[in-house]
């Protein structure tokens, strides 16, 4: 399976994943540029993106099913 085939099959999902990651990392980075916090808190916020990702897309799926 080539990269083009993979993109055709999962293109919109991969794009949504990338967009979420970029927005999350940018938001955390901008937040910590304005707030001086410990390094461990920065990494904790970055790691919190994992459950936030699954929670966001789970709630999006539930909302679509209710329509």
N, C-alpha and C positions, 0 to 999 in steps of 0.2 A: 504494500500500500504506500503510495507516494504522499508527499506533503500536500499536494494539490487535492488528492482524494480525501485526505483527512480534513482539510479546510472546507471542502464542499459538504462533507457529512456533518461536521461539528462547528461550522463557521460561526454561527450566531452565538452559540454557547461559549466558544473560545473567546469571542469578542467581548461578551458580557463578563467573563472571568477576568480578562485583562483590564477592562474598564473599572471593575470593582477594585482590583489590586492597585491600579494607578491612583484612583481616588482615595483609597484608604491610606496608602503610603504617603501621598501628598498631604492629606489632611493631618496625619500624625506628625509629619515633618514640619509643617507650617505651625502647628500648635506648639511643638517643642522649640521652635525658633523664637516664639514670643514668651513662652513660659520656661524659665530655667528650672529644670527638674533633674533628678538623678538619672544616670544612664540606665539603671535597671527598670525605671518606670517607662522610659522610651521603648525598651525591648518588650516590656509587658504590654504596652499599647500596640506594638507591632504584632505580637503574638495573639492579641485579642482579635485581630482581624480574621483569624481562622474560624472561631465560633460565630463571629459577626457575619462572615460570608455565608456559612451554612444556614444561620438563622434568617438572613435576608432572603436568600433564594427559597428556603422552605416556606416563609410567609408569603412570598410572591406566588409560589405554586398553589398554596391554599387559597389565596385571593382569586386566582384564575379559575380554580375548581368551583368556587362559590358563584361565579358569574353564570 
